[in-house]
Amino acid sequence: MNNISPGQLNVSIEKTLPIVCESCGNDTFTQALYLRKVSALLTGTGQEGVVPIPTFVCTKCNYVNEKFRLNILPDLDDD
């Protein structure tokens, strides 16, 4: 899902659908960041780096909806 600022899209708000928290049903979110460490071998600078990846967190319960999660790691809970 791409973030589109209101000024970039010529669509009436009435033609949009709300996004609500999958945990509590709240409809307001705040931006948060996943931080991923990059090896010094990959940065080309000889120093480790950090890559910030934006996401959204529910302002009421701090839940991150599935569509906002960074799902790149295998599920380790299925032992």
N, C-alpha and C positions, 0 to 999 in steps of 0.2 A: 504494500500500500504506500503510495507516494504522498508526501505532505504537500499540500497546495495551499498557499496563502489566499485569503479572501480576495485580494486584489488581482490575482492571476486568473480567476475563473469567473465567467459571466453567467452564473447560475443563481436563481433565487433560492434563498435558504429554505423555503417551503418545499423545494424539490430535492432536498437532501435527507438522509437518514441519520438519526443519532447513533453514536457509538456509546455503549454503556459497559460498565465493569461487569465481567462475567462472574464475579464473586458476589458483589453486593448490589448491583444495579445502578450505582451512582453514574452520573453523566459528565463529571468533570475530572480532568487529568492534569498532571503536571509532567514536564519533561524531566527525564533522568538519563543517565549515561551508563552503558556497559563500557568497561575499560578492558582492553586486550593488550597484553604485553607482546612486544615484537623482539625477537632475538637480535642481538648485535650483529650477527652474521647476515641477517636479512635487511637491516636498515641501510647498510652501505656506509655508515658513519663510524662503526666500531663501538657504538653505544646502544644499549637497549632503548627501545622506543615504546610509546603508548598510543594506541588507536582508540579514540572515543567513538562510540556508536550510540546515537540517540534512540531513546524509546519513550514510552509514556506509562506513567504509574497513576493508579486511582488515587485521588486526593482524600478519599474517605478511609479506605482499608489498605492502601499501598500495594494492591494486587496489580500484576502486569498481565493483561489479556494475552491469550495465545498468539494472536496475530502481531503483537508487539514484541514478542520474545525473540531472543537470539537463539535459534534452534540449530546450532551447528555441532553440538556434542551428542554422543550416543547416550541413551537413557541407561544409567547405571543401576537403577532401582529394580530392574527385572532379574534379580538373582534367583 
